[in-house]
Amino acid sequence: MMRQDLIDAFSRIVGANHVLTANDTLLEYAYDKDPGFSRLPDAIIEPADTAEVSRVLALANAEKIPVYPRGYGSNLYNAITPVEGGIILLLRRMNSLLEIDTANLAATVEPGIFVADLNKEVKKFGLIFPPDPGTIFTATIGGMVAQNATNIRSLKYGSTKHYIMGLEVVLADGKILKTGGKNVKDVAGYDLTKLMTGSQGTLGIITKVIVKLMPAPETQKCLLAGFKNFVDAGKAVKAILDDKIVPATLEFMDSVTIQALGSKAPSSLPPDIKAALIIEIDGITKVVENDMAKISAILQAHNVQQVTVAETEIEQDAFWNARRAAITSLAKSNDIMWMTDAIIPRSKAADMVDKITSIASKNKLTIAAFGHIGDGVLHPTILFNASDKSLISHASNAMKEISAAALELGGIFCSRFQEDRSGQPETYAKQAIKFSLDPNNILNPVNRVKEG
Amino acid sequence: MIKDKELLRDINDAISNCMKCGNCMEVCPIYKELKTESAVARGKLSLMEAVLNGNSEITAGFDKRMSMCVSCKACTAKCPCGVKADELIIRARQAAVSSRGLHPVKNMVFKLLKNRRLFDFSLRMAGLFGPLSFKKLPRPMARLLRFPMPGLDRRRVLAPFAATPLRSQYPEVIKVDNPKMRVGFFTGCTINYIYTDVGKAVINVLKKNNVEVVMPPMQHCCGIPVFTSGDIELAKVFAKHNIETFERYKLDYIVASCGSCTMAFKKEYPEMFHDDPEMKERAEAIAKKTYEISEFLVDVVKFDQSKLGEVNITVTMHDPCHMARGIKVTSQPREILQSIPGLKFVEMKDADRCCGAGGSFSVAHYDVALKINNRKIENIADTKADIVATSCGMCRMHIIDGLERYKLPQDVVHVIQLLDKSYQVGAETTVKKSKVS
């Protein structure tokens, strides 16, 4: 419950109808996409502009009230659940497209705009904002920046941070910081734009974003390839990249994932398929055709069982819908799902899948593997039944082994079951930054930064 | 409250399947306009969950939030976890009715609806005195209210009540010379009292295909409006009445020309009686015989295409929610349209997206219904079609309202009206030809 005098004070800033405290409403903002975490906020505040955000933060800071920025809550990893109570700062009203600057290939937007809506507008000028987190209709730019969202086109186009040229950020005490700008070279000294990108709402509230745009590709082709075993699929990926072909996307699904998809699996996949790749190429028509021919030859050389090229947008959507349904389908068919990120050098992706398979059989567990294999991003996902308690220790063991395997192959490993990294230099630096900028620890005060 | 908790107990498992991914946000027509969590399935399910966990009660706020749903089933079709959110929202409304009672306006309307004879009498009177209360618009079947009426927005373009209801214009049994089958026609309220033109077209087309038509005079509202409002007990009364009414006749099939009415017979009746084996069996026997008219003509009758005449117009089609996701009949109406010589068919963008009517939703939430409708109208305008074909009276009325607001010339008709037209042209051409020879 929030004190009435505070509710009144916030109401004077944003208007009484933009401070929501009804229990029914609070219940609807107590979660994000990560199952299992839920906590009621004390109030939901919807500011209209930067000035209002600044005044809300100044007051919250003075009163030491936690603040959690939120767009539409399609993120994973419990990033915006109000775990310590406080204010949810809902940025849905700040959703304007402020400027498209075609000459400088840049657009200035407010954080609450949907990625799909930005793309719809810039498309009119033959431009695209390439990062596609897979949920473009519900993901906002603010959320993508805050999470430095990875995306299904990052193999060719890089991740969100490569497209953020400048930001306006309101700091914990209400100061308005401007970083970067439309100039290609726009920084001397610390790159604060990069620091804020991926800061997950712990360093400030993003109120404006200058994004970099790219000319839209002339042609786009998408294919789905099915293999009898993942080794062939992994080798094919390596061969494609070795041949200096850079697809926009190169996605992988193993047999556990394909089975979990059930009726959502693309109908063109034969039932005995053990691994599938979705490959999308875009660019100049001639180059795309040339690359497609080369890829087809490579797939054939690696015992591909089935290749389906999408002829229409609807067919292409069917491939993508399958890939996008992977997480939710796995969650549906299993009691407990521990999803992780194992990021390895792309050349070692096939080795990683191999290791995951042996870790699964050693620990008598089912582990699904899918992800942006072209970038070396895999999501080993441990699945088990809650009723068998012995499996929890098996699963924890498997988690450690996957982590070790990723590090051994020169990669990194993330999950919400982080190892204790306190005392490490990286943690020291992160904490120094966090607590200099937010001494009262009001901004998204999840233990994330404390633990590194 | 313990009582509120118990009211939702049976859907506990179904609700826990929702993983809050928010994919429903992508397709929900109301969410697109309001962008609040309570507009979309995820938010509503979390509220039900809170009631189940004892963290909240069934309050006026709960009722209000559950009422913000057009029952278009788009979330259910999209959900990767297979959560049937549309059904759960109706269950939540049922719990709300048990806990807090019906909304007073709905209570009044349903009382009238419950009394079949009084309901029939009122709508006949509305037909007779319609010209007094409605202002004519240049477009056919479009009227504006002359005086304020409770629950109706005066900006809204409505349709006139028929001076004589459809079922009073025909005998109970409409005979043909060489009947190849005998079907019962469930007219539904909009076609009996308002859009009699659709009913006439259905009868003409069935006759053309040597089908004997029976229109049981005792039939009553299918019950869907009552069912979706959460009054399950009253919905069962309607269901039982209609099942008994149609059981009295010897019929090969039952047809309806409205997606929602068909859905009631085919899907909702058997489910309503899930805990009553005897009624369930009877409901299932009726369900098995029931078809939507386009589905019936294409899949069962294999309608006669040799007598069709040229209809030179460009037509686009709106798939009503209960056609597209309720009974999944989308290819058959297209097949009918494309069989008509001279007719040019163009698809509109998002043809199966809700038009915003949502039965009584557009009465209670007219402003939101208009916003949803605007997107539909813009998609229609882009096709440059002369006519919009659809298979639902409520969609027809709501889309005409939108077209009138946008000052667009298109009319909206039922798919079967175009088929009827083509048969008529075919007959005239044959007459002309025979005269020449």
Chai-1 contact restraints between the chains, C-beta under 6 A:
chainA,res_idxA,chainB,res_idxB,connection_type,confidence,min_distance_angstrom,max_distance_angstrom,comment,restraint_id
A,A22,B,G61,contact,1.0,0.0,6.0,A-B,restraint_1
A,N23,B,S56,contact,1.0,0.0,6.0,A-B,restraint_2
A,D24,B,G61,contact,1.0,0.0,6.0,A-B,restraint_3
A,L27,B,S46,contact,1.0,0.0,6.0,A-B,restraint_4
A,L27,B,L47,contact,1.0,0.0,6.0,A-B,restraint_5
A,L27,B,A50,contact,1.0,0.0,6.0,A-B,restraint_6
A,L27,B,S56,contact,1.0,0.0,6.0,A-B,restraint_7
A,E28,B,E37,contact,1.0,0.0,6.0,A-B,restraint_8
A,E28,B,S38,contact,1.0,0.0,6.0,A-B,restraint_9
A,E28,B,G43,contact,1.0,0.0,6.0,A-B,restraint_10
A,E28,B,S46,contact,1.0,0.0,6.0,A-B,restraint_11
A,Y31,B,K20,contact,1.0,0.0,6.0,A-B,restraint_12
A,K33,B,K20,contact,1.0,0.0,6.0,A-B,restraint_13
A,K33,B,C21,contact,1.0,0.0,6.0,A-B,restraint_14
A,P35,B,M19,contact,1.0,0.0,6.0,A-B,restraint_15
A,S74,B,G22,contact,1.0,0.0,6.0,A-B,restraint_16
A,R92,B,K35,contact,1.0,0.0,6.0,A-B,restraint_17
A,F137,B,E26,contact,1.0,0.0,6.0,A-B,restraint_18
A,T138,B,G22,contact,1.0,0.0,6.0,A-B,restraint_19
A,T138,B,M25,contact,1.0,0.0,6.0,A-B,restraint_20
A,T138,B,E26,contact,1.0,0.0,6.0,A-B,restraint_21
A,A325,B,P80,contact,1.0,0.0,6.0,A-B,restraint_22
A,T328,B,C21,contact,1.0,0.0,6.0,A-B,restraint_23
A,T328,B,P80,contact,1.0,0.0,6.0,A-B,restraint_24
A,T328,B,C81,contact,1.0,0.0,6.0,A-B,restraint_25
A,S329,B,P80,contact,1.0,0.0,6.0,A-B,restraint_26
A,A331,B,M19,contact,1.0,0.0,6.0,A-B,restraint_27
A,K332,B,C81,contact,1.0,0.0,6.0,A-B,restraint_28
